[in-house]
């Protein structure tokens, strides 16, 4: 049974099937807050939709329709095709001692040409290697970087094809072993025969926090990190960071933004090269173009800054 099979079909608002029918600016803040809770907890999709349906809103669009519009639509969000002539993507398997199973799998995307290339690891959110993250890896390769998007769920079968099941599967993993698998993935990429040995890291939400953790654990072996709305490193660990950091924040993201003052103070105290940017009018997940949280102008600016940052530090 798929996670959505127990949803009452009568509760589904057919007007919400087309995401274009819902103006992102018209989505009520209560629905956004509920979606954020759904994304970052064990809440199943059925409960998310039921709780949305129970909200009382003012206006002509139901909360259920708004909630459905927030669910990702990956096929419509693809920016770079896997058949694009500028890249060569493939899945690779590699050893991961100390991880969940001792083996890992990732999506490796090579730019056109023989290489070697500067390398960037792309870390997924809290649901495994979904199509959005694979697309980000392809976008990075188009910019000239050897990109690896590891799947933290690979040792237990891989991303299951939908985010609800992926979220539950990732939550079942030992967090320390998952982090070991992602750290081993970064080391695998840095040592790859197609890589120059210069390594950058980017990631989103959970993956943004992993970028900060990699900066701590890898020290001088990581040259640059660009986390998007991820959990900050502990202040006591910041002196171990040697990479330059470009940190992206959404304006409306209380959980992550509460960590910013201490993180920024620790980075300054430790002399870590860093930039921090807050994007006005955005919410957590603003780079993800598969849902209405996407803010096109802010996402484009953050992406252009990230690419330029990596070209500066990984050249």
FIZAKE-314258 format. One line per field, with one value per residue (C-alpha): residue in one letter; z, x, y. Coordinates in steps of 0.2 Angstrom, whole numbers, plus 5000, padded with zeros to 4 digits. Example, Ala and Ser with C-alpha at 12.3 -4.5 7.8 and 13.67 -1.06 7.14 Angstrom:
<rs>
selum <- c(A  S)
z <- c(5039  5036)
x <- c(5062  5068)
y <- c(4978  4995)
</rs>
This chain:
<rs>
selum <- c(X  X  X  X  X  X  X  X  X  X  X  X  X  X  X  X  X  X  X  X  X  X  X  X  X  X  X  X  X  X  X  X  X  X  X  X  X  X  X  X  X  X  X  X  X  X  X  X  X  X  X  X  X  X  X  X  X  X  X  X  X  X  X  X  X  X  X  X  X  X  X  X  X  X  X  X  X  X  X  X  X  X  X  X  X  X  X  X  X  X  X  X  X  X  X  X  X  X  X  X  X  X  X  X  X  X  X  X  X  X  X  X  X  X  X  X  X  X  X  X  X  X  X  X  X  X  X  X  X  X  X  X  X  X  X  X  X  X  X  X  X  X  X  X  X  X  X  X  X  X  X  X  X  X  X  X  X  X  X  X  X  X  X  X  X  X  X  X  X  X  X  X  X  X  X  X  X  X  X  X  X  X  X  X  X  X  X  X  X  X  X  X  X  X  X  X  X  X  X  X  X  X  X  X  X  X  X  X  X  X  X  X  X  X  X  X  X  X  X  X  X  X  X  X  X  X  X  X  X  X  X  X  X  X  X  X  X  X  X  X  X  X  X  X  X  X  X  X  X  X  X  X  X  X  X  X  X  X  X  X  X  X  X  X  X  X  X  X  X  X  X  X  X  X  X  X  X  X  X  X  X  X  X  X  X  X  X  X  X  X  X  X  X  X  X  X  X  X  X  X  X  X  X  X  X  X  X  X  X  X  X  X  X  X  X)
z <- c(5000  4996  5009  5001  4998  5015  5010  5008  4990  4994  5005  4989  4981  4962  4960  4968  4956  4944  4954  4943  4949  4966  4967  4979  4986  4991  5001  5019  5032  5043  5028  5025  5044  5043  5028  5037  5051  5039  5031  5047  5057  5056  5051  5036  5021  5026  5043  5034  5022  5036  5047  5032  5028  5046  5045  5044  5031  5024  5005  4991  4991  5003  5014  5007  4990  4996  5005  4989  4979  4991  4988  4976  4957  4952  4933  4931  4940  4930  4923  4915  4907  4910  4892  4890  4879  4891  4904  4907  4923  4930  4947  4956  4970  4983  5000  5015  5031  5047  5038  5038  5028  5022  5004  4997  4980  4972  4957  4948  4935  4924  4913  4895  4892  4899  4915  4928  4936  4953  4962  4972  4983  4983  4999  4999  5011  5025  5012  5001  4984  4976  4958  4963  4971  4955  4945  4956  4953  4934  4936  4945  4931  4918  4927  4925  4941  4944  4955  4966  4975  4987  4992  5011  5009  4997  5011  5015  4997  4991  4988  4987  4974  4985  4998  5012  5012  5010  5025  5035  5029  5033  5050  5054  5051  5064  5062  5066  5052  5040  5043  5041  5024  5018  5024  5015  5000  5001  5002  4988  4977  4982  4978  4961  4946  4937  4951  4954  4972  4976  4984  4988  4996  4995  5002  5007  5023  5031  5018  5023  5040  5033  5024  5040  5048  5034  5036  5054  5051  5035  5040  5026  5015  5011  5002  5001  5008  5003  5014  5011  5026  5036  5054  5061  5067  5086  5091  5100  5084  5072  5075  5066  5050  5037  5022  5016  5019  5009  5020  5013  5024  5020  5028  5036  5044  5063  5067  5057  5059  5078  5076  5065  5078  5088  5072  5064  5080  5081  5063  5066  5082  5073  5058  5046  5029  5027  5019  5025  5014  5019  5005  5008  5006  5006  5016  5020  5004  4993  4981  4978  4962  4963  4976  4978  4992  4977  4975  4957  4959  4976  4970  4955  4965  4978  4964  4954  4970  4974  4957  4957  4975  4970  4954  4965  4979  4968  4954)
x <- c(5000  5006  5006  4992  4980  4971  4966  4947  4944  4929  4941  4951  4947  4948  4952  4969  4975  4983  4996  4994  4976  4982  4991  5006  5003  4985  4991  4986  5001  4992  4993  5012  5015  5006  5016  5032  5027  5022  5039  5049  5040  5033  5016  5009  5001  4984  4985  4992  4977  4965  4971  4972  4954  4949  4956  4944  4950  4943  4941  4936  4950  4949  4963  4963  4966  4980  4988  4987  4995  5010  5014  5029  5026  5044  5040  5035  5050  5064  5076  5089  5085  5095  5098  5105  5121  5131  5131  5133  5124  5125  5122  5138  5141  5155  5161  5155  5164  5155  5138  5121  5127  5145  5139  5132  5125  5124  5119  5136  5134  5149  5151  5155  5173  5187  5190  5197  5183  5181  5168  5152  5142  5123  5115  5096  5082  5075  5067  5081  5087  5071  5070  5072  5089  5095  5090  5100  5115  5112  5111  5128  5136  5130  5140  5156  5157  5158  5142  5137  5120  5121  5106  5106  5092  5103  5108  5090  5083  5085  5073  5056  5048  5038  5042  5031  5038  5056  5053  5048  5062  5075  5068  5071  5089  5103  5107  5126  5127  5118  5130  5145  5137  5136  5154  5161  5151  5160  5177  5173  5169  5185  5196  5187  5198  5187  5189  5203  5203  5194  5178  5162  5146  5128  5112  5094  5085  5092  5106  5110  5113  5124  5134  5138  5142  5154  5163  5166  5171  5182  5191  5204  5198  5182  5186  5168  5151  5134  5120  5102  5091  5100  5104  5119  5135  5137  5147  5160  5163  5165  5184  5186  5179  5192  5180  5173  5154  5140  5124  5107  5092  5074  5066  5051  5060  5059  5066  5082  5084  5084  5101  5109  5115  5126  5132  5137  5146  5155  5161  5167  5176  5185  5190  5180  5177  5159  5144  5126  5111  5093  5080  5066  5048  5054  5050  5059  5062  5062  5074  5063  5054  5042  5030  5023  5036  5047  5052  5059  5069  5077  5081  5089  5100  5105  5109  5120  5129  5132  5139  5150  5156  5161  5170  5180  5185  5186  5196)
y <- c(5000  5017  5031  5040  5025  5028  5046  5048  5052  5063  5074  5078  5095  5092  5111  5108  5095  5108  5118  5133  5135  5141  5157  5155  5172  5167  5152  5155  5156  5143  5130  5135  5132  5115  5110  5114  5103  5089  5091  5090  5078  5060  5067  5056  5064  5058  5068  5083  5084  5080  5094  5106  5102  5106  5124  5138  5151  5167  5168  5157  5144  5129  5125  5107  5115  5125  5110  5099  5113  5113  5094  5092  5090  5084  5081  5099  5106  5098  5111  5100  5083  5068  5067  5084  5083  5094  5081  5062  5056  5038  5030  5024  5012  5014  5008  5017  5009  5012  5017  5009  4994  4997  5002  5018  5023  5040  5050  5056  5069  5073  5088  5087  5085  5074  5083  5083  5094  5103  5093  5097  5086  5089  5083  5079  5084  5073  5061  5053  5057  5063  5070  5088  5084  5074  5089  5101  5089  5090  5109  5109  5098  5110  5124  5113  5104  5085  5083  5068  5067  5053  5044  5041  5028  5018  5005  5001  5001  5018  5033  5023  5034  5046  5058  5052  5034  5042  5053  5038  5028  5041  5044  5026  5026  5028  5047  5044  5030  5041  5055  5043  5037  5056  5059  5044  5050  5067  5058  5047  5062  5071  5056  5052  5051  5064  5076  5089  5086  5103  5100  5110  5105  5111  5105  5109  5109  5092  5093  5111  5105  5091  5104  5113  5096  5091  5108  5103  5085  5087  5103  5108  5094  5104  5120  5128  5125  5133  5127  5132  5134  5121  5118  5127  5119  5119  5135  5124  5115  5130  5132  5116  5123  5128  5129  5146  5146  5155  5153  5155  5159  5161  5177  5167  5152  5153  5136  5138  5157  5155  5147  5161  5173  5161  5153  5170  5175  5159  5160  5178  5173  5159  5169  5158  5166  5167  5176  5175  5180  5182  5182  5194  5187  5169  5153  5138  5128  5143  5135  5120  5124  5109  5117  5135  5138  5142  5160  5161  5178  5173  5155  5162  5174  5161  5149  5162  5167  5148  5145  5160  5155  5138  5144  5156  5143  5127  5134)
</rs>
